[in-house]
Amino acid sequence: MTRSTLPQRRPNITRSIEWQGRALDVTIGFDPATGEPREVFVNVPKGGDMQAALADASVLLSVALQHGISPAELGKSLGRVPVLWAEEGATGPASPVGAVVEAILAEVRP
């Protein structure tokens, strides 16, 4: 797979999500020709160590998306953990990276 080059200006959407009580601002950039997500940026409002790790994870997720790996493929490769406050058997993302991928999936599912 070859990496697709994105135009300088492209549509995007920013969503605030939460992972284990931590707020994350996720911006998803879309390919204007296809409408597919092709990049992601994550900001942690309170910064700290998590900010640097999520900035690096954003680069890795963006490169994967630009090489044609779907958000669904990324999501099924990431860890999940039981969600104690939900119905039995429910799972949620094991890491903030998984929460970011879920945010991307929420924007591409009908």
Steps between C-alpha positions, in 0.01 A plus 500: 500500500622847419443793724247749366604865498243735650423849372614794716140580598251226581179451695530403864291454809596537866337299776558492874510147636584344833714202594506390863402846620756685285376747242647471149438733205517303175519666158443273201605620155326359192608450142279746310484270196378190685374623836715236673690587818869545421649670805441551868626745760447458873529768764487434873367821658701446820813393310758293680663173397185381328518796256838394359398135469173587324677742265726212392203260479320756279789490253492119490121489456516764226771313307297179526185677374695658212628157401143373468455318830138548602397626844312170548819301435689719746226463760486122490877486552492701823438373852162506672412470868175426683287804576380456855217757491344364179307182425676171560744413225539860383854612421669830443837619375796390711696817423442860392617398151208259481265780607637717218441221247142465631454875440620455141265204453208706630559750219515244218213270596159582352 
